[in-house]
């Protein structure tokens, strides 16, 4: 379980914990929409236009090298460019290190190099990113950890999603070793997702499915990140789930 995740009772089931996470994600998304959706924009239309479900898979060879480098540099700490406090550092796994840097690249494309200023923080897109492994749909209890990947829900303010696409295109064309992604799969809400995953509620449930197991039997230390920083700890009117 991530250090900042929900308070839980050991008698709870993985399913109940995952449902609490999913409800938290929905509340977080709704709070973002309330800030950015114009009064005349229908909820469903805004979600379809400005929400993307993105799955990150990783090149095993590259991610192993990343883990080795992060281990050699004091357990993976690196500058947190979104913090308004200079010198703040944050530990992330090799997988989330990649997702973190991508998020910051997207923010820089949208808001400029000073995107981390407090005045611009609420203009950053929302991203909820959670770890997953193969087979969790079929688990009754914690299983083996295979093919760690990250599911994420991105919600943009009006006019931002084109910049996101440009950053992804640049990564696709970049031959440098900046990222360790094997693939980045981008799906539209109510568009090219399977029918059972097309709305926010079901998508939040899908994204949280590993978190219940990992809360009760921690096998991945960092399993969840929510951006902008502070959204997941109660800032902006969104509270962590209590289960």
URURMO-V131676 format. One line per field, one symbol per residue. ss: DSSP state (a for helix, b for strand, c for the rest). phi: phi as a letter, one per 20 degrees, with the letter a starting at -180 (. if undefined). psi: psi as a letter, one per 40 degrees, with the letter a starting at -180 (. if undefined). A space follows every 50 residues. Layout:
ss = ???
phi = ???
psi = ???
This chain:
ss = ccccccbccccccaaaaaaaaaaaaaaaaaaaaaaaccccccaaaaaaaa bbbbbbbbcaaaaaaaaaaaaaccccbbbcccccccccbbbccaaaaaaa aaaaaaaaaaaccccccaaaaccccbbbbbbbcccaaaccccccccccbb bbbbbcccccaaaaaaaaaaaaacccccccbbbbbbbbccccccaaacca aaaaaaacccaaaaaacccccccbbbbcccaaacaaaccccbc
phi = .fgdefecdgffegfffffffffffgfffffffffdffgeefgffffffc dcdcdddcffffffffffffffdmmnebgefefedfnfcbecfgffgffg ffgfffffffdnfefefgfdgfeffecdccfbcfnffdfdbgdfeclfcc ebddcdfgnefffgffffffffeeefefddfebcddceflcdeggfdedf gffffffefefffffebfdcfddbcccfgofedofmnddffdc
psi = hideaihihdeiidddddddddddddddddddddddhidehiddddddde hihhhhiihddddddddddddefgffiihgeeiehhehihhiiddddddd ddddddddddeiefdeideedeeiihhhhiiiiheddeidihaihhghih iihhhiihedddddddddddddeheifdiehdihhhiihfceiidefeid dddddddeddddddddghehdhehhhiihddeeeieehiiih.
